[in-house]
Amino acid sequence: MRKRYVLKNKKRFILFISFITFIMLTTLFAASVQGYKEPTYMEITVFHGDNLWNIAEKYSTGGDLREYIHKIIEINNLSGSNIYAGSKLLIPVGS
């Protein structure tokens, strides 16, 4: 016959379970906060002869330039790819 385990100190057991739960939740929340990064933008002025492709080549940190151009269009609420000299654009930095 198996011997049944009897919990001798219930307060210590509850404290231990609470501590382990606290550590797990702290680790979970720290990992989720660490993973989030607020997007940052830089404002540039469009000069004569600039187009979105050239701007994306200049400021992109890697990846597909078409996706970067799409981000620029979305951020600045452009209806198309036409930009004009003297206008200001917000450019995503670090993406």
DSSP file (Angstrom, degrees, kcal/mol; ACC not computed):
  #  RESIDUE AA STRUCTURE BP1 BP2  ACC     N-H-->O    O-->H-N    N-H-->O    O-->H-N    TCO  KAPPA ALPHA  PHI   PSI    X-CA   Y-CA   Z-CA
    1    1 A M              0   0    0      0, 0.0     2,-0.2     0, 0.0     0, 0.0   0.000 360.0 360.0 360.0 137.3    0.0    0.0    0.0
    2    2 A R        -     0   0    0      1,-0.1     2,-0.5     0, 0.0     0, 0.0  -0.468 360.0-120.5 -76.4 145.6    1.3    3.4   -0.9
    3    3 A K        -     0   0    0     -2,-0.2     2,-0.3     1,-0.0    -1,-0.1  -0.723  26.8-129.7 -86.0 131.9    2.0    5.9    1.8
    4    4 A R        -     0   0    0     -2,-0.5     2,-0.3     1,-0.1    -1,-0.0  -0.635  18.2-123.0 -84.5 135.5   -0.1    9.1    1.5
    5    5 A Y        -     0   0    0     -2,-0.3     2,-0.5     1,-0.0    -1,-0.1  -0.619  23.4-158.1 -80.0 133.4    1.7   12.4    1.6
    6    6 A V        -     0   0    0     -2,-0.3     2,-0.5     0, 0.0    -1,-0.0  -0.954  17.0-128.2-115.2 126.8    0.5   14.7    4.3
    7    7 A L        -     0   0    0     -2,-0.5     3,-0.2     1,-0.2    -2,-0.0  -0.619  25.4-176.0 -74.7 119.0    1.1   18.5    4.0
    8    8 A K  S    S+     0   0    0     -2,-0.5     2,-0.5     1,-0.3    -1,-0.2   0.846  72.5  32.8 -88.7 -36.0    2.7   19.5    7.3
    9    9 A N     >  +     0   0    0      1,-0.1     4,-1.8     2,-0.1    -1,-0.3  -0.824  60.5 176.0-126.9  93.4    3.0   23.3    6.9
   10   10 A K  H  > S+     0   0    0     -2,-0.5     4,-2.5    -3,-0.2     5,-0.2   0.843  80.6  56.3 -67.2 -35.2    0.1   24.7    4.8
   11   11 A K  H  > S+     0   0    0      1,-0.2     4,-2.4     2,-0.2    -1,-0.2   0.913 108.0  47.9 -63.7 -42.3    1.2   28.3    5.2
   12   12 A R  H  > S+     0   0    0      2,-0.2     4,-2.4     1,-0.2    -1,-0.2   0.896 111.8  50.6 -64.9 -40.3    4.7   27.6    3.8
   13   13 A F  H  X S+     0   0    0     -4,-1.8     4,-2.5     2,-0.2    -2,-0.2   0.924 111.6  46.7 -63.8 -45.3    3.2   25.7    0.9
   14   14 A I  H  X S+     0   0    0     -4,-2.5     4,-2.5     1,-0.2    -2,-0.2   0.898 112.4  50.7 -64.9 -40.4    0.8   28.6    0.0
   15   15 A L  H  X S+     0   0    0     -4,-2.4     4,-2.4    -5,-0.2    -2,-0.2   0.908 110.8  49.5 -62.2 -41.9    3.7   31.0    0.4
   16   16 A F  H  X S+     0   0    0     -4,-2.4     4,-2.4     2,-0.2    -2,-0.2   0.929 112.1  46.7 -63.5 -46.6    5.8   28.9   -2.0
   17   17 A I  H  X S+     0   0    0     -4,-2.5     4,-2.3     1,-0.2    -2,-0.2   0.894 112.9  50.5 -63.5 -40.2    3.0   28.6   -4.6
   18   18 A S  H  X S+     0   0    0     -4,-2.5     4,-2.5     2,-0.2    -2,-0.2   0.910 110.5  49.4 -63.6 -42.5    2.4   32.4   -4.4
   19   19 A F  H  X S+     0   0    0     -4,-2.4     4,-2.5     2,-0.2    -2,-0.2   0.926 111.5  47.9 -63.4 -45.9    6.1   33.1   -4.8
   20   20 A I  H  X S+     0   0    0     -4,-2.4     4,-2.3     2,-0.2    -1,-0.2   0.906 112.6  49.5 -62.5 -41.8    6.4   30.9   -7.9
   21   21 A T  H  X S+     0   0    0     -4,-2.3     4,-2.6     2,-0.2     5,-0.2   0.915 110.4  50.7 -63.2 -43.4    3.3   32.4   -9.4
   22   22 A F  H  X S+     0   0    0     -4,-2.5     4,-2.5     1,-0.2    -2,-0.2   0.919 110.9  48.4 -60.2 -45.1    4.6   35.9   -8.8
   23   23 A I  H  X S+     0   0    0     -4,-2.5     4,-2.2     2,-0.2    -1,-0.2   0.909 112.4  48.5 -62.7 -43.1    8.0   35.0  -10.4
   24   24 A M  H  X S+     0   0    0     -4,-2.3     4,-2.2     2,-0.2    -2,-0.2   0.921 113.6  45.8 -65.6 -43.9    6.2   33.5  -13.5
   25   25 A L  H  X S+     0   0    0     -4,-2.6     4,-2.7     2,-0.2     5,-0.2   0.895 111.8  51.7 -67.0 -39.8    3.9   36.5  -13.9
   26   26 A T  H  X S+     0   0    0     -4,-2.5     4,-2.3    -5,-0.2    -1,-0.2   0.919 111.4  47.4 -61.6 -43.8    6.7   39.0  -13.5
   27   27 A T  H  X S+     0   0    0     -4,-2.2     4,-2.0    -5,-0.2    -2,-0.2   0.908 112.3  50.0 -63.7 -42.3    8.8   37.2  -16.1
   28   28 A L  H  X S+     0   0    0     -4,-2.2     4,-1.9     1,-0.2    -2,-0.2   0.936 113.8  43.7 -63.0 -48.0    5.8   37.0  -18.5
   29   29 A F  H  X S+     0   0    0     -4,-2.7     4,-2.2     1,-0.2     5,-0.2   0.868 112.3  53.0 -68.6 -36.0    5.0   40.7  -18.2
   30   30 A A  H  X S+     0   0    0     -4,-2.3     4,-2.2    -5,-0.2    -1,-0.2   0.890 109.3  49.9 -65.2 -38.7    8.7   41.8  -18.5
   31   31 A A  H  X S+     0   0    0     -4,-2.0     4,-1.4     2,-0.2    -2,-0.2   0.892 111.5  47.5 -67.8 -39.2    9.0   39.8  -21.7
   32   32 A S  H  X S+     0   0    0     -4,-1.9     4,-0.8     2,-0.2    -2,-0.2   0.875 113.9  47.0 -71.9 -35.6    5.9   41.3  -23.2
   33   33 A V  H >< S+     0   0    0     -4,-2.2     3,-0.6     1,-0.2    -2,-0.2   0.888 110.2  53.4 -70.3 -38.5    7.0   44.9  -22.3
   34   34 A Q  H 3< S+     0   0    0     -4,-2.2    -1,-0.2     1,-0.2    -2,-0.2   0.832 106.0  54.8 -63.8 -32.6   10.5   44.3  -23.6
   35   35 A G  H 3< S+     0   0    0     -4,-1.4     2,-0.4    -5,-0.1    -1,-0.2   0.714  90.5  86.3 -77.3 -21.4    9.1   43.1  -26.9
   36   36 A Y    <<  -     0   0    0     -4,-0.8     2,-0.4    -3,-0.6    -4,-0.0  -0.648  55.2-176.6 -86.1 134.2    7.1   46.3  -27.6
   37   37 A K        -     0   0    0     -2,-0.4    -3,-0.0     3,-0.0     3,-0.0  -0.986  25.0-128.1-133.5 124.2    8.8   49.2  -29.3
   38   38 A E        -     0   0    0     -2,-0.4     2,-0.1     1,-0.1    -2,-0.0  -0.508  33.2-115.1 -68.6 129.7    7.2   52.5  -29.9
   39   39 A P        -     0   0    0      0, 0.0     2,-0.4     0, 0.0    -1,-0.1  -0.413  30.1-153.9 -67.1 141.8    7.6   53.5  -33.6
   40   40 A T  E     -A   93   0A   0     53,-0.6    53,-2.7    -2,-0.1     2,-0.3  -0.903   8.2-163.0-118.3 148.6    9.7   56.6  -34.2
   41   41 A Y  E     -A   92   0A   0     -2,-0.4     2,-0.4    51,-0.2    49,-0.1  -0.904   9.7-152.7-130.7 155.2    9.5   59.0  -37.1
   42   42 A M  E     -A   91   0A   0     49,-2.4    49,-3.2    -2,-0.3     2,-0.5  -0.987  18.8-133.1-126.5 138.3   11.7   61.7  -38.6
   43   43 A E  E     +A   90   0A   0     -2,-0.4     2,-0.3    47,-0.2    47,-0.2  -0.793  28.1 179.9 -94.0 130.0   10.3   64.6  -40.6
   44   44 A I  E     -A   89   0A   0     45,-2.8    45,-2.6    -2,-0.5     2,-0.5  -0.882  25.2-126.0-124.4 159.1   12.0   65.4  -43.9
   45   45 A T  E     -A   88   0A   0     -2,-0.3     2,-0.4    43,-0.2    43,-0.2  -0.895  25.8-126.5-103.5 133.4   11.4   68.0  -46.6
   46   46 A V        -     0   0    0     41,-3.0    40,-3.7    -2,-0.5     2,-0.2  -0.653  26.9-158.0 -81.0 130.6   11.0   66.8  -50.2
   47   47 A F    >   -     0   0    0     -2,-0.4     3,-2.1    38,-0.2     2,-0.1  -0.639  35.0 -75.3-104.2 164.8   13.3   68.5  -52.6
   48   48 A H  T 3  S+     0   0    0      1,-0.3    -1,-0.1    -2,-0.2     3,-0.1  -0.385 121.0  22.0 -59.3 128.3   13.0   68.9  -56.4
   49   49 A G  T 3  S+     0   0    0      1,-0.3    -1,-0.3    -2,-0.1     2,-0.1   0.287  91.7 130.4  95.3  -9.3   13.7   65.5  -58.1
   50   50 A D    <   +     0   0    0     -3,-2.1    -1,-0.3     4,-0.1     2,-0.3  -0.480  30.4 178.1 -74.3 147.3   13.0   63.4  -55.0
   51   51 A N     >  -     0   0    0     -2,-0.1     4,-2.3    -3,-0.1     5,-0.2  -0.919  43.8-101.7-139.0 169.5   10.6   60.4  -55.3
   52   52 A L  H  > S+     0   0    0     29,-0.4     4,-2.6    -2,-0.3     5,-0.2   0.843 118.9  56.0 -63.6 -33.5    9.5   57.8  -52.8
   53   53 A W  H  > S+     0   0    0      2,-0.2     4,-2.3     1,-0.2    -1,-0.2   0.937 109.7  44.9 -64.7 -45.8   11.9   55.2  -54.1
   54   54 A N  H  > S+     0   0    0      2,-0.2     4,-2.0     1,-0.2    -2,-0.2   0.899 114.0  49.8 -64.6 -40.7   15.0   57.4  -53.6
   55   55 A I  H  X S+     0   0    0     -4,-2.3     4,-2.4     1,-0.2     5,-0.3   0.920 110.9  49.7 -64.1 -42.6   13.8   58.4  -50.2
   56   56 A A  H  X S+     0   0    0     -4,-2.6     4,-2.1     1,-0.2    -2,-0.2   0.895 110.1  50.8 -63.9 -40.4   13.2   54.8  -49.2
   57   57 A E  H  < S+     0   0    0     -4,-2.3    -1,-0.2     1,-0.2    -2,-0.2   0.878 113.8  46.0 -62.5 -36.9   16.7   53.9  -50.4
   58   58 A K  H  < S+     0   0    0     -4,-2.0    -2,-0.2    -5,-0.2    -1,-0.2   0.897 124.9  26.7 -74.5 -41.3   18.2   56.7  -48.4
   59   59 A Y  H  < S+     0   0    0     -4,-2.4    35,-0.3    -5,-0.1    -2,-0.2   0.581  91.6 106.0-104.9 -11.5   16.4   56.1  -45.1
   60   60 A S     <  -     0   0    0     -4,-2.1     3,-0.1    -5,-0.3    33,-0.1  -0.438  54.4-154.1 -72.0 143.9   15.5   52.4  -45.0
   61   61 A T        -     0   0    0      1,-0.4     2,-0.2    -2,-0.1    -1,-0.1   0.209  64.3 -60.6-101.0  14.5   17.6   50.2  -42.7
   62   62 A G  S    S+     0   0    0      1,-0.1    -1,-0.4     2,-0.0     2,-0.1  -0.606  89.5  82.0 128.8 170.1   17.1   47.1  -44.7
   63   63 A G  S    S-     0   0    0     -2,-0.2     2,-0.4    -3,-0.1    -1,-0.1  -0.440  89.5 -19.4  93.3-171.1   14.2   44.9  -45.9
   64   64 A D     >  -     0   0    0      1,-0.2     4,-1.6    -2,-0.1     3,-0.2  -0.584  50.0-151.9 -77.2 125.4   11.9   45.3  -48.9
   65   65 A L  H  > S+     0   0    0     -2,-0.4     4,-2.7     1,-0.2     5,-0.2   0.823  94.6  61.1 -67.3 -30.9   11.8   48.9  -50.2
   66   66 A R  H  > S+     0   0    0      1,-0.2     4,-2.1     2,-0.2    -1,-0.2   0.890 105.0  47.5 -64.5 -38.0    8.3   48.4  -51.4
   67   67 A E  H  > S+     0   0    0     -3,-0.2     4,-2.1     2,-0.2    -1,-0.2   0.891 111.4  51.0 -67.2 -39.1    7.1   47.7  -47.9
   68   68 A Y  H  X S+     0   0    0     -4,-1.6     4,-2.1     2,-0.2    -2,-0.2   0.908 110.3  49.1 -64.3 -41.9    9.0   50.8  -46.6
   69   69 A I  H  X S+     0   0    0     -4,-2.7     4,-2.4     1,-0.2    -1,-0.2   0.902 109.0  53.2 -63.6 -40.7    7.4   52.9  -49.3
   70   70 A H  H  X S+     0   0    0     -4,-2.1     4,-2.4     1,-0.2    -1,-0.2   0.892 107.7  51.2 -61.5 -39.6    3.9   51.6  -48.4
   71   71 A K  H  X S+     0   0    0     -4,-2.1     4,-2.9     2,-0.2     5,-0.2   0.913 109.2  50.5 -62.6 -42.6    4.6   52.6  -44.7
   72   72 A I  H  X S+     0   0    0     -4,-2.1     4,-2.1     1,-0.2    -2,-0.2   0.920 111.0  48.9 -61.8 -43.3    5.5   56.1  -45.8
   73   73 A I  H  <>S+     0   0    0     -4,-2.4     5,-2.1     1,-0.2     4,-0.4   0.912 114.2  45.7 -63.5 -42.6    2.3   56.3  -47.9
   74   74 A E  H ><5S+     0   0    0     -4,-2.4     3,-0.9     3,-0.2    -2,-0.2   0.926 112.8  49.2 -65.8 -45.6    0.2   55.1  -45.0
   75   75 A I  H 3<5S+     0   0    0     -4,-2.9    -2,-0.2     1,-0.2    -1,-0.2   0.884 117.7  39.9 -63.0 -39.5    1.8   57.3  -42.3
   76   76 A N  T 3<5S-     0   0    0     -4,-2.1    -1,-0.2    -5,-0.2    -2,-0.2   0.363 105.6-124.8 -94.4   4.9    1.5   60.5  -44.4
   77   77 A N  T < 5 +     0   0    0     -3,-0.9     2,-0.3    -4,-0.4    -3,-0.2   0.892  45.7 173.7  52.7  45.1   -2.0   59.6  -45.8
   78   78 A L      < -     0   0    0     -5,-2.1    -1,-0.2    -6,-0.2     5,-0.1  -0.611  32.6-147.8 -82.1 143.1   -0.9   60.0  -49.4
   79   79 A S  S    S-     0   0    0     -2,-0.3     2,-0.2     3,-0.2    -1,-0.1   0.682  77.9 -14.9 -83.5 -17.5   -3.4   59.0  -52.0
   80   80 A G  S    S-     0   0    0      2,-0.3    -2,-0.0    -7,-0.1     0, 0.0  -0.771  88.5 -72.1-157.3-158.1   -0.7   57.8  -54.4
   81   81 A S  S    S+     0   0    0     -2,-0.2   -29,-0.4    -3,-0.0     2,-0.4   0.336  86.0 116.7 -96.8   7.8    3.0   57.9  -54.9
   82   82 A N        +     0   0    0    -31,-0.1     2,-0.3   -30,-0.1    -2,-0.3  -0.639  37.4 173.5 -80.6 128.0    3.1   61.5  -56.0
   83   83 A I        -     0   0    0     -2,-0.4     2,-0.3   -33,-0.2    -2,-0.0  -0.946  17.4-142.4-129.8 154.8    5.0   63.9  -53.8
   84   84 A Y    >   -     0   0    0     -2,-0.3     3,-1.9     4,-0.1   -38,-0.3  -0.896  26.0 -96.3-124.3 147.4    5.9   67.5  -54.3
   85   85 A A  T 3  S+     0   0    0     -2,-0.3   -38,-0.2     1,-0.2     3,-0.1  -0.304 108.7  25.5 -59.5 137.3    8.9   69.6  -53.6
   86   86 A G  T 3  S+     0   0    0    -40,-3.7    -1,-0.2     1,-0.4     2,-0.1   0.207  91.8 122.0  93.2 -14.5    8.6   71.6  -50.4
   87   87 A S    <   -     0   0    0     -3,-1.9   -41,-3.0   -41,-0.1     2,-0.4  -0.440  59.8-125.0 -79.7 157.7    6.2   69.2  -48.7
   88   88 A K  E     -A   45   0A   0    -43,-0.2     2,-0.4    -2,-0.1   -43,-0.2  -0.831  24.2-168.9-104.5 140.1    7.0   67.5  -45.4
   89   89 A L  E     -A   44   0A   0    -45,-2.6   -45,-2.8    -2,-0.4     2,-0.5  -0.974  20.2-133.1-127.3 142.6    7.0   63.7  -45.0
   90   90 A L  E     -A   43   0A   0     -2,-0.4   -47,-0.2   -47,-0.2   -14,-0.1  -0.850  25.9-163.1 -91.2 128.0    7.2   61.6  -41.8
   91   91 A I  E     -A   42   0A   0    -49,-3.2   -49,-2.4    -2,-0.5     2,-0.2  -0.943  20.0-120.4-115.1 128.3    9.7   58.8  -42.4
   92   92 A P  E     -A   41   0A   0      0, 0.0     2,-0.5     0, 0.0     3,-0.3  -0.482  28.4-151.0 -66.9 134.6    9.8   55.7  -40.1
   93   93 A V  E    S+A   40   0A   0    -53,-2.7   -53,-0.6    -2,-0.2   -33,-0.1  -0.907  70.3  11.6-110.0 133.3   13.2   55.4  -38.4
   94   94 A G              0   0    0     -2,-0.5    -1,-0.2   -35,-0.3   -34,-0.1   0.729 360.0 360.0  79.8  23.0   14.6   52.0  -37.4
   95   95 A S              0   0    0     -3,-0.3    -2,-0.1   -55,-0.1   -35,-0.1   0.401 360.0 360.0-119.1 360.0   12.2   49.8  -39.2
